[in-house]
Amino acid sequence: MARIHNFSAGPCTLPLSVLEEASAELVDYQGNGMSIIEMSHRSAPYEAVQDRCLALAAELFGVPDDFETLILQGGATLQFSMAPMNLMVEGRPAGYVDSGEWASKALADAAYYGDAYAAWSGQENGYRSMPQAGDLALRDGTRYLHVTSNETIGGIRMTRWPDAGIPLVGDMSSDYLSRRIPWDLFDLVYGGAQKNLGPAGATLIFIRRDLLDSSNADIGAYLRYSSHASKASMYNTPPVFAVYMMGKVLEWMKAEGGIDEIERRAAARSALVYDAIDASDGFFKSPVAVDDRSHMNVVFRLSSSELEAEFVRQATQSGLSGLKGHRSVGGIRASLYNAMPLDGVGTLVDFMAAFASEHE
């Protein structure tokens, strides 16, 4: 088959070598006479898969030894509730950086469990930028500050990590393991796997170990981080196929040069598209503040919704899939996740130039 270029915001494109390897193993995993998705999650072959996946995630992301690595189900959306359920303490509020739709959803869910408030909001400017230093309005006694490192819909990313003197909680779903982060600022980091790390179905979590004993225990067992940490993420049946595939993607990332090389490629891919936008004499326009432009989700507009629809139609016919912007904002969105090859981005940029020439 002829593979197309997948610019969808998620699930993501995956390395072809990983897909081919998984395909070869699917019916009979390493001579065990069955598929990995058929065997018991308590079997030695699967436990080795999960242990390796957890270890690789921590290694590649440079996670300090005082963090626990967990794999759960439910996506990042479940973490919108789990984080405040575990971490919010009665009488102490939780601050949220309201940087876009996903941050707003996290804040709305947290409000069910305690005093959650917006320490900053980009709503008035249309969520086109992240806060500057000094913009945060933190209340006394704030337990933690929640940030969304990259807003998939708005196409903005956090380049200035807030150092507010309180722990950070980070939703990193859409730029997970695409750049280094300052671990000394964070107590909890979470994200769904389906943007950069594999198929949908698994959520990767890093939590500082000293939080496990001090977190709220007055909630159901599955909702407690400590339950999963005590069982090495095997408290219940894990999402075995998603874990298996995540492990293979992490192996690919390591072989490709690790997080420093992945970060370099992310910058190079996005720069190609932004350069094409900026050089188009206004035919393509980015609504995002230049300093906050996402390296994962490049959003741009054309002069009319009709022209945008034609752009998407012709792009799809040319083997460029998933470029329609989110239904809530419209426009065009090119998601450039870790496995997107540079030649795929080059094909998109060439198409943009040809389309602009045809319709100017």
N, C-alpha and C positions, 0 to 999 in steps of 0.2 A: 504494500500500500504506500501511497504518497502521503507523508505526514504534513499537516498544515502547521502554521505558526499560531499558537494559542496564547492570546493576550487577555484571557479571561481573568477577572479579579478573584476567582477561586470557585471550585478547586483549581489547582495550579497545573502548569506544565511540569513534567517530570523528566529527569535525564533519560534519554533513550536507552542508554546502557543498563540503567536500573530496570526499566520496563522489560527489556529483553532477558535479563538475568532472572527476574521474577517469573516471566513466562516459562522459561526453561525449567524452573523448579516447582511450578504450580501443582502439577499432578503428583510428583514424587519428590518430596523434600529430602535431599541428601541421603537417598537410599532407604528412607524409612517406610516406604510403601504407601504413603498417604501424603496429602497436601498439608502444609503448615496450618491451613485454616480448618483442617479436620481434626488435628491431634489435640490432646488435652493441654490446657494452658499450664498444667502442673507437670507436664512431661519434661524430661531433661533437654530435649532439643529446643522446645519453645522457651524454657527458662533461660537458656543460653542466648537466644535471640533478644529477649527483653533486657537481660542484664547488660548485653553489649550495647544496645540502643541507649539505655540510661547513661552508661559510662561515656559513650561517644558524645552525647549531647553536652554533658558537663565538661568534657575535655575540649571540644571545639569552641564552646562559648566562654572558656576560661573561668568557669564557675568556682568560687572559693570553696575550701573544704568544709566551711561551716554552713553550707547550704545542702538541703535535701533535694534530690531530683525525683519528680513524680510524673507518672503518666495516668491521666484520667480520661473519662468520656465526657460528653456533654458540651464540648466546644467552649470557646471563650465566653459564650453567653451564660453558661452555668457559673463561671467564675465571677460574673457581675454580682451574683448572690453569695457564692461561697466566700469570697474575700471579705466582704463586710460581716457576714455571719460569724466568721472565725475571728476577725481582728478587731471589730468595733467593740469598745468597752463602754458600759453605761456611764453617761455623764461626760464622755469625750467625743467630740464630733470628728467626722472624716471629711477632708477636703478633696475636691475633684477639679481637675483642669478640664473644662468643657470645651474641647477642641473640635468637635464635630459629632456626627450622628452616633458613632459607637461610644464615644465618651459620654454623650448625653444619655444613652441607654444604660450605661454602667451607673451613672449618677442616679437615674430614676429607680433602678433596682435597689441600690444601696439605701435609698430613703425608706424602704420598707423595714429596715433592720436597725435604724438609729438616725442620728442627726447628721445627715450627709448634706453638704452644701457645695456650691460652685465657688472655688477660690479664684477662679478667672473664667471668663466665657468669651469665646470668639463669635457668638451668635450675631452681634450687631454688625460685624464686618463680613458676615456671610461665611464664617469659618475659612478665611483665606490665609490665615497666618497662625503661628504659635505665639505664646506670650514671650515678652522680653523680660530680661532680668529686672526684678523689682515690681513686676505687674501683679504678682500674686497677693491676694488679700486673705491671709490665714488667720483664723480665729485662735484665741488662746486655748491651749490644751488639745489641739488637733492631733488625733492619734496617728494618722498617716495621710499622705497626699497621693492620690491616684492620677496617673498620667497614661495617655494613649500615645505610644511612640510614633505611630503612623496612622493617619486617617485614610482608609482605603477609598472612601467616596470622595472626600474633598481634595485628595492628592497633596496633603501636607504632612511633614514629618517634624518631629522634635529634634532640633539640633543643639539646643541649649538645655541641658538637664537641670531642673531646679534643685538647688542646694539650699533647702529651706530649714535645715536643722532638724527635720523630722523624717521618718522613713518614707521611702517611695514605694508604691505598688504600681507595677507597670503591666498594661495590656500591650503585648508586642506581636499580636497575631500576624499583622501584615508586613512586618519587616524582621521577623524572627531569624536569628542567626545570619543576618546580613551585615552586621556591624558590631563592633565591641561596645560594651556599656560599662559605666563606672559602678561596679558591684558594691562599693562602699556606701552608695546612696540608697540602695534597694534592700527591702526586706522580703519582697515577693514579686516574682515575674511570672506571667502566664501568657499562653497564646495557643490558638488552634494550629494544627499541623498543616492544614490544607492550602496554605498560601506558599510556603517555602519548603516544607519538610516532608510532604507525602500526601496521601489521600485523606479525605475527611474522616473523622471518627475518633481522633486522639487529640488530647490537650496536654502540652508539655508545661510543667510547672517547676519553678525553682523557689524554694522557701527557706528562709534562715531557720536553722534548727532550734534556736532558743525560743522561737515563736510557737513551736509545736506544743510545748508544755503550758504555755501561758495563754493559748487561744481558748476561745469559748468552747466548753464541753457540753453545753446544754442544747445541743442540736443533734439531729439524727446521725448515726454512725457514718453513713456514706458521705455526708456533708462535712465531716471533720477531716482536715488535712492530716491530723495525727493518725487517724485510722489507716490511711493509705501509706504513710511513712512507716508505720510499724510492721506493715506486711510487704514492704518493698514493691508497692504499687500492684499487689496481687490480692487486695482485700476482696475483690470480686473478679469475675472473669474479665480480663482486659480486652480491649479492641485488637485482637491478635493480628489481623491482616494489616491494620493501620500501623501497628508497632513494627511489624516485620518490614513494611515498606519504608517507614521512617528510618529504620536502622540502615537500610541499603542506601538511602539518600545521604545519610550522615557519612557513611563509608565513602561515597562518591565525593562529598565535600572535602573530606580529609585528603583523599587522593589528589584532588584538584588544587590543593595548597592551603586548605583551612580557611578560617574566617577572614584573615587579612586579604587573601586572594578573592574571596567571595565579595568582600566589601569593595575592593578595587573594581571588580567587574560591574557591580551595581552602579557605581559612579559613572563608569564608562558607558554603560547601556543608556542610562537616563540622560547623560550629557548629549548623546547623539540625537535624541528626540527633542530635548529642549533647544538645542542649537538649530534644529530644523524649524521649530516654532518661531524662535526669535529672528531667524533669517528670512521669514516668509513675508515680510513687509505688511504684517497685520492680517494676512489671510487666515492664519491660525493664531489664536490668542490664548495664553495661559492666564487664568484668573488668580493664580497663587502667588503670594509674595516670594520673590526670587530666593531669599535666604532660607525659606521654609519648604522649598519644592521637594516633594517625595522622590526617592530613588526607586521606589517600587511601583507607584501608581501615578502615571503622568496623565493629567487631565487637561483638555483644551477644548476650545469652542471654535466654530465657524460662524459665518455671518447670519445664518438662519438655521432653524431646526430642519427645514427641508433639505438644505445642503448637507447638514450633518447626517441625515438619513441616507442620502445618496452616497456620502463618503463610506458609511458602514456597509451599504449594499455592495458597492464596488470592491471594497476591501475584502468582504467575505467571499466574493467571487474569485478574488485573487489569492485565496488561501490564507487570509489574515483574519482570524476568528476572535470574537469576544471584545470588540472595540467599542461597542455601544456603552455610553456612560450610564451610571446608575439611574434608575427610573425616577429617583427623587430630585435629581439635579439636571439630567440630560447631558448633552454634549458628547464628547469622545473621551474614552479612558483606555490607556494602554498599560496593562499591568506587566511589569518586567521582573518577575520573581527569579529566584536564584538559578533555576535551570534553564532560563531563557537564553538561547545562544546569541552571540553578538550578530551573527549573520541574519537571524530573525529580525533583530532591530534594524539592521541595515536594509532589509527588504521593506520594512514599514516606512522607513525614512525615504526610500526611493519612491514608494507609492505616494507618500505625501507630496513629494515634489511634483510628480506627474499629475496628481489630482489638482493641485494648485495651478499648474500651468494650463490645464484643460478648462478650469472654471473661473480664472481671473477675468 
